[in-house]
């Protein structure tokens, strides 16, 4: 039983595996057995019993035959037992019982000193939080299994780990905050507001992660993300200061950081807080919606926050009458969350009816609300489109199935290379059955992976690069399946699963939009909303580090996290409004990666006789645009994306005729490729290829005249001093471009930008709303999104009740967040309740008492711990009832105005502690029983019968009849097929029938099984080549699959022999 549980139907796909998955996913009581090795003790007990029986048999057989003197025999037997114990505990004997990966010699003083500082300086009513977090607690000085800081300090510390132990609301909020840092998404002021909501008073940052094992962000990335907020106050650090480089591919200066540092979070809410009973903030969304609200400076300081799914319809309507503000966002998306990854951890948003595989992780606070509480994908022209994918690996939503039908050849659906090739297919459902005479297909083919053949509804067709018209001649079909059946790579190893850039069906045009949650809209329909504010928040779907986008990529089938893209450049959202309202339109927008450099110069206020442009800016950063090569200083440079010869160029245009005989290309201060060969194109006329001298000089064989010039970079290379990390930058640059009286540009580095109406725009229904930006040139150059608002803020947009589609439009500035904000027409309501926290009381863990409050009316008393219905609260001895989820993670109780003294208690802990005493008493009783049995049996005859009948010796052959043969065949095939694999059952079933027919004895079964387990399996483990990745080889089990199948044969023989022995013993 233990072996079967530990194997758990491996390899993937067995009926047993499916049964275990179903049980695990649907019965929470068994989910603590998450790791199958926990069944190991069952195997050890079985082996111990077998070893004991074998020892008794061996002692009986050798008694009187060994020829050893009696005294020596008494010495040899214990020695043999000691040798056996030593072999069984060989790591302990060698001093390696504790894995060095999860041990340490000493805890660094930096951590103990930081813990002491938290004990003395962290405000009493606050917690600390470690940012960025870790999946696993591994440091460069050792592994601690659990995060180290909570064990060193008496103060509460929050830190993200792989397993979320808290309620899904708290998990969602904490993971959202940590993800902002891990994935470089922090916007100014956003992090501080969210940390304040969690009651965080100090942020602790460690730089001593063992990133290969912990999964955390680099020290430099973590520090830059925290700095991006702009609101954290540095308190200093502990431990040695080390220089940390930027992430591979990025261009940032090294940062000198302490081993552990602390930052102060100003303002915010406390762990124990008093909030007014009204007005409330009701959120139809998730923590991602709160993050968007914080980004637009809309997160309230004191209003109690409730999720719509935590309130009944009657409560939502009552809140509207009391003046609640309602925020609806496109958070709580229906997508997978890869809990085991901190980068590229969110999948594509899918339709309301699309399900996920059983091994997928999904954050959904209240599944009973259904898809009404989620943001879901909707399609026009089709019912839906889907493809199999692995939910446990890095996700690239830009390659979701919709990318194959979005009308854009620059995007592509890519089959999941982690799946079997039988699952490389795309399935599209039409609204109704129709004839499809042909389809046009453009495969995603490059130098690494070629798609050579596809199957459409089972019919195979060869395909080539470019457009292919396939004469499918389908009749009355509503479901079209396109399978990639021919995928090749030049080398011996296939590098990807192939994909489809575009799939076109005659008469079918497809578009996608995301529908926001509709819980609030359904509840408030027909309810007067004059006293309530209503706000919609829409966010663009992006990959990690969205404000530094590398457009170079790594080929069509690249699946590296650094090759991520964005699922949306522009986006469409459908929202449902409960009534007709007027909305102010504003938000945040960033410079489009495709925006011309000259358009950015206009925003920055660049002046001069030239218009400068380029093939593109490295990582899309506006500060690396072409004009920087004409500003008179090499301290600011043009950096472009390098994809190979001729891929990068810088151009300029003048109103007057220019003649150029020579140029000088000054190297940038950044370590990137520098041009070594260039070609100058004048007014569209291509010139000669010229080498660039070591000093950067370019001399043409004859002067070149024109008004419009393009300097194309034919070859480029890194300086010889470039490090390996620096050579991973896919960039080429020019610090300054001069020559033949080439004029300069005045490029501002500070001051306000000069935005025009229409630099960004959105459509709301049939109305187009122009937006313009405000902000500084320095923020523009950095690539951080700018604030945008409607060109005519005094004329809000009127939106009728019902459904409306909001869509961002291509422009210089692409919206990252769009806010439609409608304040209460009757003005803000009066506050009800509230008051002051006099004392946060005393106590930790499951009890806190002595909390003193002074209320001005009915108010919410909030305990800032993860919500759990086991928390109870009393005020002046009166029970306050069941706790309510509040503030996106906490426990809240509505207290009367006369409440003064509050106490909190976690009730389940009392039950657990009582059960500990029961368990201790049971253990003691069992020990006494064992002692009593030993006393009673002292002096009994050696070889005490324990109820087990020995097998007949010798075990006679027993040829089975036809019935026994059929039963043996069917039973073996069924059990083995269910537990291990269908093909193994097909093979071992007839084999067992043959053995029964030939009358092979049980003793032979046992001897063969023992021989296989004792010799064949260990030999296979030794001789089979397995690459050692330090204990983290994901393909280890697959590499040793031969030993697995030998063990399956042995276990089958043991099981059959045991069953036959028991049946024979029963028959007497």
N, C-alpha and C positions, 0 to 999 in steps of 0.2 A: 504494500500500500504506500509506504513511504517513497519507494523508488518511482512508482507511477506518479505520485503527486509532484515529486521533484522534477521529473521529466516533463510533466504537464502537457502531454501530447505533442512534444517537440518532435519533428519540425512543425512549423506553422501549418494550420489548415486541417488538423485532425478533428474528428467529432468531439473527442475529449477536450481538446483546446477550446472549441466553441462552447462546450458545456461549462467549462470553468470560467470562461469570459462572461457568459450569461449570468452565472451564479455571482461572480465578483461584482458585476455592474448592477445587479438588481437586489442584492442582499447585503446591506451595509454592515451587518453583524460580522461578516467574514472578511471585511476589507483590511483588517489589521494583519491578515496573512498575505500581505501584498507581495512578499518575496517568497518563492517556493522553497528556498533552502530551509525555511523554518520547519519543514517536515523532516529535516535531517535527523532529529532525535528518534523518530520512528524507525529509521533505517538502523541507527546505532543500537537501539533496543533489540531489534531483530538479529543483528550481527552478534550482539553480546549473548543472547540466548543460544544461538547456533554455536558460538565459540564455547560456551559452557558445556553444551551437550557433547561437542566434539572432544573437549578435554576429558570429560567423564569416560567417553568411549575409549579414548587413547590410553587413559590411566588403566582402565580395565584390561585392555589388550596387552599392555606392557607389564602388568603386574605378574611377577613370577617369570617373565621372559627376558627382562633386560640384562640380567646377570650383574647388575650393579649391587654393591653392598647396601644394605638397608639405610645406613647412615648417609651414604653418598646420595642415594635416591631422594632423601629428604632435603638435600641441598640443591640438587639439580632441578627439582620441580619448582621451588620458589624462584630460582634463578631464571628458569624459562618464562615464568610469569612476569618477572621484572623486565626481561628482554622484550616480551610482547607489549607490555605497557609502554616501554621506551619507544618502540617502533610506532605504536598507536599515537603517541604524543611527541613525535619526532621534532616538530617546530619548538616545543617547550624544551626538549633536551638540548637543542642547538642554540637556545636563547633567542628564538625568533617567534615565540608564541604571540607576541604583540606585533602586528604589522607595522613596520617603520613608517608607513604612510599615514597611520592614524595614531602616532605617538609623538612625543617631543621630549627633549631633555630639560628644557626650562621655558617658562613663559616670559617673553621679552618684557623688560621694564617699561617699555613704551605703553604696553597694554595695561599693566598694573597701575602705572601712574595715571593713565587716562581714566581708569575706573575710579581711582581715588579722587580725581578732579570732579568727576560726575557726582560722586557722593557728597562733595563739599559745595559744588557750585550750581548744580542743576536745580532750578526752582522746584519747590516741594510739589507743586501741582502740575508738573510737566514730565514727559518721558524723553528719552534719547532715541535716536534712530540712526542705524548704520546705513550710509549711502556711499557708493552703490553696494547692494547686497551680494550674496553668494548663493549659488545652488548648493554647494557642499563646502564644509568648513576645512579647507586646506590652505595652509600658509607656507611660506618658504622656510619656516622653522619647524613645521610639523603639521599633523592633522589632529583636529579635536572633536570630530564627529558632529558636535553641536557648536554654534558660534561661541567664541571665547568670551566676548565682553559681558553678556548677561550673567555668566558664572562668576565674574570678578567684582561686579558692582551690586549694591543693594537697591539701586534705582531701576525702574522699568526701562527696558531697551527693546525696541522693535527692529527686526532684521528679516529680510526676505530669505527663505530657504526653499529647497525643492518641493518639500511636502507642505501643503497649506493646511495647518491644523485648525485654523480659525473658521468662523462663519464666512460664507461666500461674499458677503458685503465687505467685511474687513479685508479679506483676501484681495478682492477687486480693487479696493482703495490703495492698499499697500503696494500691490503689484503695479498699479498704474503709476504711482509716484516713483517706484524704483525703475520702471521701464522708461520713464522720461529721462532718467539719468543714464541707464544702460544703453539706450538707443539714441542718445544725443538729440532729444526732442525738446529740451527745456526752453521755454520762452521767458522773457523778462517778467519777473514778479510771479510767475506761475507756481513755481516750486514752494516759495515761501507761504503762499496762501493755502496750498494743500497741506503742507506740514502743520500750519497753524490749526487747520481743521482736525488733524489727528492729535493735537495736544503735544506736539514735539517742541521742546525747548532748545535742544542742541542736536546737531548732526555730527556724527563721528565717521571719519573716513580713514580707512587703512590702505596702505600701499604695499603691504607684504603678502598679498595673495599669491598662491601658486596657481596661476590662471589655467594651466593645463588641466588641473583637477577641480578647481573651484567653480570655473565657468564664469567668473566675474569679469567686469570691464577692466581695461587697462587703467593704471593709475592716472596717466595723463588725461585719458578720456573722461574719467570720473571727475577729476578736478575741473576740467573745462566745462563740463555740464553744470556743475554746482556754481561755477563762476558766471555762467550764462544767466542765471536767475537775477543776479545783481542785488539781491536783498539779504543775503547771508553775511553775517559779521564774523570774520575770522578771529578765533580765540587763541590760536597758537597750536603748536604740535609737540609731540614727544618722540624720542628716538632719533636715530641718525637721519640726516638729510641726504637724499639721493636724487640724482638727475634721471628723469624718465622721458624717453622719446615719445613722439606722437605715434598713433596707429599707422601701420603700413599703408602707404598710398596717400596719406594726408601730408600737408605741409604746414607744420606748426613748430614753434620753438620748443626745445626741451624744457620741462618744468622741474624745478627743484622742490621736492616735497618731503616732509617728515614721515616717519614710519606710521604714526597715527596722529591725526589732527582733529580739532574740534571747531565747529562754527555755531554761532548763536542764531536762533530764529526769533526775531522780534515779533511781539504781538501774538495773535492767535488765541485759541481757546484752551482751557485747562483740561486736565483729566476729569476732574469733577467740575461741572459747569451748571450754571443757572441760566435758563433761556426763557424768553417770553412764550406764552401759549399762542400768541398771534401777533403779527402775521407770520405765516409759515412760508418756506420755500419748498415746493413740491417738484421733484425731478422725475421726468419720464425719460429714463435713459440709464446710465451707469456712471461709474467713477470717471470714465472717459469724458462724459458730459460735464462733470464737475471740473475736470482738467481744462476743457475748452472754456468754461465759464470763468475759471481763474485766469486764463490767458487774456481774456477781454476785460479783466478787472471787475468781474461781476459777482464774485463769491461774497456773500454777506458776512458781516462780522459777528452778528448775534442771532439772526433768525434761525429757528430750528429747521433742519433739513430732513425731508422725508422722501423716500422713493414712492412713486405712484403705486407700485405693486404691494407696498406695505400698508396701504390705506384702502378702506372699502369705498365703494361708490358714494355712499352716504357721507363718509368722512371727507372725501374730495369736494363734494358739493358744499358741505358745511364750511370747509376751509376757504372756498371761493367767496362765500358770503362774508367771511371774516377778513377778507382782503389778502388772501394768500397770493404769492407770485408763483407762476407755473413756468418751468423751463423744460422744453422738449428738445432732446438732442439725438444725433444719430449714433450714440453709444449703444451699449448692450447689443452689439451686433451678433448675428447668427453666424459664428465662425469658430474654428478650432483655436485652442490656445495650447502652444507647445510648452508645457510646464517645465520640461527638462532643458530648455534653451532660453537664454536671455537676449539673443539677437534673432531678428526675423522670426518672431515667436507667434505672430498672428496670421491666420489663414484668410482666404478670401471670404467676403460676405456672400452667403448663399441664400437661396429662396426659402420661403416659409415652409415648404413641404419637403425640402431636401434633408435627408438624415445623414448622420455621420457613422463611421465604423465604430464598433464597440470599444476599440482601444483609443478613441479620440477623447481629448479633454476639452470640456466646454464650461465656461463660466456663465451660469444662468441662475440668478438669485431665486427666482420663483417660476419653476417649470409649469405650475398650474395655470399661470397667466397665458401660456402658449405664445405664439408668435406675435400677438398683439403688443406684448411688452418688449419686443425685439425690433431692431433695425434689420430689414430683410431685403434681399435683392429682388427686383421685379424686371420683367422684360417686355418689350413691345415687339411684335412680329413672331415671337415664339412663346411657348409655355415655359421652357427652361432648357438649360444646357449644362451638362455635367461630365465629369471624368473621374476615374479612381485616383486617389492620391494617398500618400502616407502622412498621417496626422502627427507623427512623432519626430519629424525632421524639420529642418529650416524651411519656412514657407516663403513662397514668392508669388504673392497675389497678382502681380503684373502678368504672370503666365497662366492665369486661371482660364477655364474653357471659353469664357466670353471673348477673350483676346483673339480667338480664331474667327469671330463673326462681327467684329466691331468696325469693319471697313477700313482698317489701318494696317498697312503692310509693315509698319515699324513695330508692331506688337505681335506676339505669337503665343498660342497655347503650346506648352511643352509637356510631353508625357513624363510621368514621374519615373526617373531612372532607378528609384529604389524598389519599384514593383517588378513583378514578373512581366515579360513582354506580352503575355496574354491579356494584361490589363492596360495596355497602351491603346486606349480607344476613347473616342469622344462620342457622346450621345446627345442628340438634339431632338426635342419634342415640339411638334407643330401644333397649332391650335385645333386644327381639324385635318382629317385625311385628305390628301391631294396627290395628284400625279406629279412626279419629278422626272422630267425627261433626261436631265443632266445636272451635274454640279461642277462648278469651277473651283479648283483647289490649288493653293500655292503652298508647297511644303516649306517647312523651316529647315533649310539645308545650308550647311557651311562646310569649311574644310575639315572639321572634326567629325561631323555626323551627316550622313546622307540618307534621306528617305527615298527609297527606290520603289516601294509598292505599298498600296493601301487596299483595304477591303471595305466596301460600302454595302451594308446589310448582307454581308457574306460573300459578295462578288468581288474578286480581286482585279486590280488595275495597276499596271506599271505607271510610275510618275517620274518626272525629271524636275530639274531646277526651273523656277518660274511658274507661270500659269499652266494648269492642266485642265482640259475639259473632259470630264469622265461621263460617257454615255450610260448612265445607270438605269434609265427607263423603268423607274419605280412606279407602281400603280397603287393608288389609294393607300398611301402610307402616312402615318402621323409620327413615326419614330424613325430617325435616321441615325445609324451607327457607323462611324468611320474609324476603322482600326488600322494602326500602323503595323503592317505585317512584314515589311522589308526595311530594316534600318541597319546601316553598315557604317563602319569607321575604317580609316586607312590602315591602322595598326591592328595588332592581335586582340586588343581589348576594346569593346564597344564603350564609347565615352558618354553616351546619352541615349535617351529614348526617342529622339526625334520630336517633331512637332508640326503644327500647321500655322502658317502666318495668316492665311485667309481662306475661308470656306464660304462660297456664295451659292445660294439656291435661287433659281429663277422666281421672281415675284415676292421674295422674302427679304425684308430689310429689318435688321435687328438693332435695338438700342437697349441700354441698361440704366436703371435708376435704383436708388435705395429708398425704401419707404421707412419713415421714422416710426417709433412706437406710437400707438394710438390709444393707450389706456386713458390718458387725460382727455383726449378728444371725445371718446365714447362716453366718459363719465360726465363731462361738463356740457354736453350738447343740450341746449335749451335752458341752461342755468344762467342767470344774470351774472355778468362778469365785469360790471362797471367798477368794482372796487379791486379787481385783480389785475396784475400785470401778466403778460404772456410773452415768452421769448422762445425763439427757435435758434438752435446752434447747429451749424452744419460744418463738418470737417472733411478735408481731403484725405483720401486713403493713400498713404505713402509707405515706403520702406524705411529702414533705419536711417538715422542721420539725414533727414530729408533736406536740410539746408546746405549740404555739401554733396551734390549728386555727381558721381563719376559716370560720364556717358561713354567711356571707352569700352567697358564690358570685357568679357573674356571669351567671345565666340557664342554661337547660337545655343550651345548646350552647357555653358558655364553655370555652375550651381554654387559658387562661392558667395559667402555673405557680402563680401566687398563688391560683388557684381550685381547687387540688388538694384532694383529700379522702383518706380512708383506705379501703383495700380491705376492711378488717375492723374491726369494733368489738369483737365477740367472735370467737373462732376455734376451729377444731377441727383436731386433729392425730392421725393414726394412727401409733402406734409399734409396732415388733415387738421383743419382749424375748427374749433367748436363754435365760432361766431365770426361775424364780419368785424375786422379791426384795421387800424392804421399802424404801420410799422416803420420804424427808423432802420435803415440798412447800414451796417458797418461791419468791421472785422479786421482781419490781418491778411496781408498778401505779400508774397515774395516774388522776386524777379524770376521770370520764366527762364529756364536754361536755354531755350531757343531764342530769347530776346536779342536783338542786335545790340552790339556794343554802343553804337551811336545813340540809340534810344536811352540807354542808361546814362550816357554823357549828358543828354538833355535833362534828365532828372537831376543829375548832380550839378548842373550849371556850368559844364565845361565850355570854355570859350577858345576860339582860335580859328585860323584859316583852313584847317583840315577837318575832315570827317573820317574817323578811324573805326574800323571794324575788324573782325577776325573770324576764323573758322569755328571758334568757340572758346569758352573759358574753362580752365581746369576746375573740376568739381562744381562748375556753374557759378563760381564766386564772382560777383560783380567787381570786386576790387582788383581782379586780374584781367580787366578788359584791355582792349587794344590801345586806348589813349594813354595808358600808363607807360607805354614805350615812347611816347612823344612829350612827356611832361618835364624833360630836362634833368631828371634824376633817375639813376638806376636803382634807387632804394625802393621804388615802386615799379613793378614789371608787368609785362603781359605774359601770362602763362596759359598755354593752350593744351588741349587734350591730344596726346600722341597715340595714333593707332597704326602707324607705319608710314612708309615713304609717301610724301605728298598729302598726308591727311591733315596737316596743320598749316595755317597760313595767316598772315596779318596784312591788312589792306588799308589804304588811305586814299582819299579823294580831295582834290583841290579845285577851286574855281579857275585857277590860272594854270597855264602850261608850265610843266616842269621838265627839266632835263637832268638825268641822273647818270653819272659816270662811275660812281663808287658809293658804297654804304659802309657804315661801321655798326656792327651788332655788339653792343656791350652786354656782357654776361649778367644775368640777374643775381641778386644776393642769395636767392633760394637755390638749393642743390637740385637741379632738374637737368634734363637733356638740353644741350646747346646745339644750335644749328652748325653742321659741318659742310653741307652743300645746300644751295638755295637756287631758286629760279625766279626771276622777276618778270611779271606779266604786266604789260602796259596797255591800257585801253583794250583789253581782251587779246592782245598779241603775246603769245608765249615766247619767252626769251631763252637764252642758253642756261645750262646748269653750271654754276660757278661754285668753286670751293671757298670756304670761309677760312681765313688764316687764323693762326693761333691767337692773334691779337683781335680777332673779330672783324677784320677788314674784308670787304667784298669788292673786287674790281671787275667791271664788265669790259669785254673786248671793244665795245663801242658804246657811246652814250645812248641812253634810252629816254625817249620823250613821251609825255602824255599827261593826262589829268587824273587818271584813275590807275592806281598801281596795286598789285597783289604780290607779296613776297611769299612764295611757296617754299616750304621746308622739305627738301628732298631727302636729306639724311641728317641725323642728329645722334649725339651720344653724350653720356654722362662724363663729367670730369673724372680723371683717374682716382681722385681722392674720395669719391662717393662711396658710402658704406653700402652693405647689402640691403639694409632697411630703406635707405634713400633710393636705391635703384628700383624699388617697387613702385615708385611714383610714375604714373603713366602721363608724364607731362613734358613739355618742351617750352622754353621761355626765352624772351629777349628783355634785358633790363632797360636798354635805351637804344633807339634806332636813330642814327644821325647820318648826315652826308649831303654834300652839294646844296647847302643852304636850305635843307629840309626844315620847314618851320616847326615851332613848338606849340604845344597846347597848354592852356591854363586849366589844370584839373584840380578842383577844390578837394580838400581832405576833411573839411569841417563845414559847419553851417547847416542851414535848412535846405531840404531838397525842393525842387521846383516842379511839382506835379500838376498835371492837367486833367480836366474831367475826361473820363474814358480810359485813363491809364489802367483801370481795372473795371470790370463790369459784370453784372449778373442779370439774368432774366427771371422774372417772377410771373409765371403764367405767360401772357402775351406781351408783358411790359418789360422793356430793357431799362435797367437802372445803371447809370454811369457812376463810377466811384473815382475818387482821387485820394492821394496819399498825403500823409504828413509824417515828418520825422527828420532825422539828421543824415547828412552825407556819410558819416562814419558808420552808422547802422546800415545804410544802403550798401556800402562797400563790404561790410562783414557778411552779408547774405542773410541776416536775420530778418524775418518778415516785418513789414511796415504796417502801421495802422492805416486803414482806409475807411472812408465814410462816403455817404451819398453826396453828390455834387450840390444838391439842394436839400440840406438837412431840414429846412423849414417846411418841406413838402413831403411828408411821409407817404409811403406806398399803401394804398388801400387794397386789402386782400379779403375776398368774400369767404363766407363760411363754406367749408367742404374741402375738397382736395385741390392742391395746387402744386405744380412742379417748379422748383427753384433750380436754376442751372447757371454755373459759372461759365464765362465765355473766354475764348482765347484773347489774350491781351499782353501788354508789357508786364503787368503784375498779376500773377495768378493767385486767387484767394486760397489761403490755407484754412481760414475759419470765416464763415459768414454768420453774422448775427442779425436776426429780424426781431427787433425789440419793440414791444408795445406796452408802455406804462399804463397803469390803471387810469381810465378816463376820469374817474371821480377823484383822482389824487391819491397819494399814499395814505393807508389807514393808520389809525392810532394804535400804538403798541398796547397789548394786553398782558399784564403780568410782567415777569422778569424780576430782577432784584440783584442781590449781592451774595457772593460766597464769602462767608466770614472766616471759615476754617475748613481746610480739606480733610481734617480728621487724621486718624492714625490707622495703621494696619497695612498689610500687604497681602498679595495672593488672593485668597478666597474671602477675606473679611476686611471690612473697613468700617470704623465707627467714629463717633465724635464729629461728624460733618455738621457744620453750623451754617445756616442760611438765613437771609432776611429777604422775604418775598414781598412784592408790591401787589400781588394778585395771583391767581392760579398760574403756575409756572411749570416748566419742564425741569426736573432734576435729572442730570445726565451723568452717567458713569462711562468714562472713555475707555472701556474695555470691549473687546470683540463681542458683538451681540450674542446672547445665549439665553434661552428661556429659563435656564437654571438660576440666573441671577434674580435675587429678590431684594426689595428695599422696604424699609419701614421709616416712618417719620413720626417722632414723638410716640413711638410704640405702635403706631397704626400701620397696617399692611397697605402699601401703595398699589398692590395688584401686580399683574403681569407686566414685565418690561416690554417696551415698544422699540423696534429698530429706529434709530434716530441718528442724524448727522453722518449718514452713509456707512456707519460701522458700529455705533455705540448703543448703549442701553439707556432708555429714557422712561421716566415715570411722571405723570401729570400730578403735581402735588397741590393741595389747597393753599390758600393765601396764608393761613396761620401756621404752616409747617415751619419748624425751627431746627430740630435735631434729626439728622438722617443717618441711617446705617445700611450698609450693603453686605450681602452674604451670597456666596455661591453654594446653593443647596446641595447639588450632587456630590460635593466633596465630603459631606457628612456621611452619606451612604457608602462611598468608597472606603472611608476610614473604618466604618463598622465592618465592612466585608474583609478588610485587612485582618482584623481581630478574629473573625470567623475562620479565615484561611490559616492563620497561625495556630488556632486551636485544633483544626483538622490535621495539620502537619504533625503537631505534637501527639495527637491520638494515634496516627499511623505509626509514628516511631515507637510508641509504647506497645502497639500491637506486634511490631516486628521483634522487639525485645522479648515480649511474652512468648511468642512462637519459638524463638531461639532457646529460651529456658526450658520449655516443655519438651522440645525435641532433642535436648542434650542427652547423649548416651544412646540415641536410637542407632539402629544398625546402619552401617555404611551402605551407600547405594539406595537411599530412601526413595521409595516409589512416589513420583509426583504426578501420577495420572497420565503419563505419556506412554503409550505402548511402543516398544521397539519395533522397527520394521522387521519383517521376516528375514532371517539370515541363513542361507543365501536367499535373495529375492528371486523367486522363480519367474521364468517367462510366462506371460499371460496374453496369449493371442486373443484379440478382441473379435467379437462377431460383427456382422454388418451394421447392427444398430450402434455398437460402441464406436465403430470406425466413422460412421456418419456424424455422430454426436461430437466426437473429437475434432473432426474437420470443421464442422459448422461453428462449434463453440470457440475453437482457437481462432478461426478467421474473424469471428465477430468481436471477440475481446481484443485481439491484437490490432485489428483494423480500427476499432473505436479508440484504443489507447495510444497507438503509435502511428499507424498510417494504413490506409486502405490497401496499398500495394503490398505492405508487409503481411497483412492479413491474408491476402490472396495467395502469397507464397507459403506462409507458415501453416495455413489450414490444411492443405493437401499433404504437406510434409509431416504434420502430426498424425494425420490419418495413416500414412505409410508406416510410421513408427509403431502405432497401435496394432496395425495389421500384422507387422512382423513380430510382435510380442516383445519389444524392447523393454527391459526391466526398469523399475524406478531407480535402482542403484546406478544403472548406466546413465539415466537422465541426470542424476545428481553429479556423477563423476564428470560427465561431459560439460555440464554447466559450470561446475567448479573449476575445471580445467580452462574453460574459456575466460572466466572471470579472473582466475589467478595468473594466467599466462598470456592469453591472446590479447586481452584488453590492455594490460600494462605494456606489452610489446608494441602495440599500435600507438599508444601514447608516446612511447620513446622514439619510434622510427618515423612517425608522420611529421613532416616539417610544419611548425607553427611559429609564426613571427611573434616575438615578444615585444609588446608595446607597454611594458611596465605594469602589467596586470589589467590593461584596459584595451584589449584586442576584441573589438565587437564581432569579428568573424571567427573567434576561437572555437566556438561550438561547431560551426560549419566545417572548419578545417579538420576536426576530429570526428566527423560524422560516421566514418567507418567503424570506429570503436563503439559508437552508440548502437549501431545495428548488430554488432557482435553481442553486446550486452543485452539487447532485446531478445536475441535467440536464447541466451543463457537464462534470462528471467522467465521466458516462456517455458523452457524445460523445467526449471525449478517449480513454477506454478503448476504445471501439468503433473509432475511427480508428487508434489504435495497433495494435490486434489485426489489423485489415485490412491495414495497412501491412506488418507483420511477415509475414503470410501471403503477401502479394504478393511481398515480397522473397525469401521462401523459394522461391516458385515460379519466381523468376528473371524 
